[in-house]
């Protein structure tokens, strides 16, 4: 990894993921574990950068985490579709976003995993969960994974992204009474 540096009027620092974990629903679920563990291995030790463009927005750090995850997964020598379009009515797709971050072939299941990446916006976690379920419902994917860093640091302190995502997903499953057969398809 490189030392922090100034480059093209940006302050840039290098990062890498140091630990990956897979949270399953219900807790302890092992079905589809091999496919989800394979995804986690692709993110393990991932190198990415953070940079500050300007003092606007309290010197917010922009991360290349999401693009590096997509790039790493598309290098995995299997079918990979960046920014796949959701096959849903326009009014539904516009509510959650027309595109996912990634569709990736999972040889363990012979089908696709829809992947959403959330690194900095707490409000988007629920929207990403709904979008993933819409991809499952449309038959565009058999499994869904939300990838997020353990935390994101901003002017108000550190936001524990992974914990928030886990809590939102658990609450969503509980409140919607999502059948266990569906919940097992999420990580």
C-alpha positions, 0 to 999 in steps of 0.5 A, a space after each residue: 500500500 502507498 503512503 497518503 499523497 496529493 495527486 491532481 488536487 486530491 489527497 489520496 490514501 490507500 486502504 484494504 479490507 482486513 476481515 470479511 464475514 457473512 451474516 445469514 438469515 436466519 442466524 446459523 443458516 448454512 444453505 447457499 453458504 458456499 456461494 456466499 463464502 465465495 463472495 466474501 473471499 473475493 472481497 477479502 484483502 481488497 485494495 481500494 482508495 479514499 480521497 478528499 476532493 475539497 473542504 466542502 461537505 466537511 472534507 468528506 472522504 470518497 471511497 473507491 470501495 464499490 468500484 473496486 468490489 465490482 472490478 474484483 468480482 468481474 475478474 473472477 472468470 465468470 459471468 459478471 454484469 455491472 449495473 444490471 437493469 431491474 426488470 420491474 414496472 417503471 414506478 417500482 424500479 424508480 422507487 428503489 433504483 433501476 440498476 443494481 451494482 452487480 449480477 454475478 454467476 455463482 457456479 455453486 448454484 448454477 445461477 446469479 447473485 445480485 450484489 448491492 454495495 453500500 458504504 456511506 449512506 445509512 438511508 440507502 440500506 433499506 432501499 438496497 434490500 428491497 431492490 435485491 428482493 425485486 431482482 429475486 422476484 423478477 427471476 433475475 437472480 437466485 441469491 442476493 448479497 449486500 456488501 458493506 464495510 464494517 464502518 465509515 468515518 465522517 465528521 459526526 464520527 464513525 457509522 457502523 455500516 455493517 451493524 446497521 445493514 444487519 439490523 435493517 435486514 433483520 427488522 425487514 425480515 421480521 416486519 414483513 414476515 418474509 418466509 424463511 425460504 426467501 430469507 435464506 437467499 439473502 446475506 
